[in-house]
Amino acid sequence: RIVRILLFMSAAVLPPAVADPLLVPCVLHSVQDNLYEAGKIVGLSMHHCHVESQADVTPGMAPSVFVILPDTRRVLVLEEALVTWVRAEEFGLRLNALRSDDAAQLETHLASQKVAADSC
């Protein structure tokens, strides 16, 4: 939470695109853990992400994550995600494997975000 406070305090200096992190909506699902919750992803990469959610998760859980990228009609399906750490209403996920079409779509999205950030 300290990072958010510092980011908010510095927002007057930074352009809006840099000051506000991109929050990507997602849905977490696990039949065995009776889990079906919404969340927002921060810091999405090819191998990990940070999720803000009220989902009741514990390290070691392996939910499926359905990611709704901006400007696309297709949902990314992250079937092999692993919860690595948990704090109040936030947790980390390691992305162990992606289907090839999902990996290609994620790479395209991440490249477009890098271009957008570089142009600020």
Salt bridges, closest charged atoms under 4 A:
GLU52 OE2 - ARG4 NH2 1.72
GLU90 OE1 - HIS50 NE2 2.89
GLU90 OE2 - ARG87 NE 3.33
ASP101 OD2 - ARG74 NH2 2.59
ASP101 OD1 - ARG99 NE 4.00
ASP102 OD1 - ARG74 NH1 2.77
ASP102 OD2 - ARG99 NH2 2.99
ASP118 OD2 - LYS114 NZ 3.01
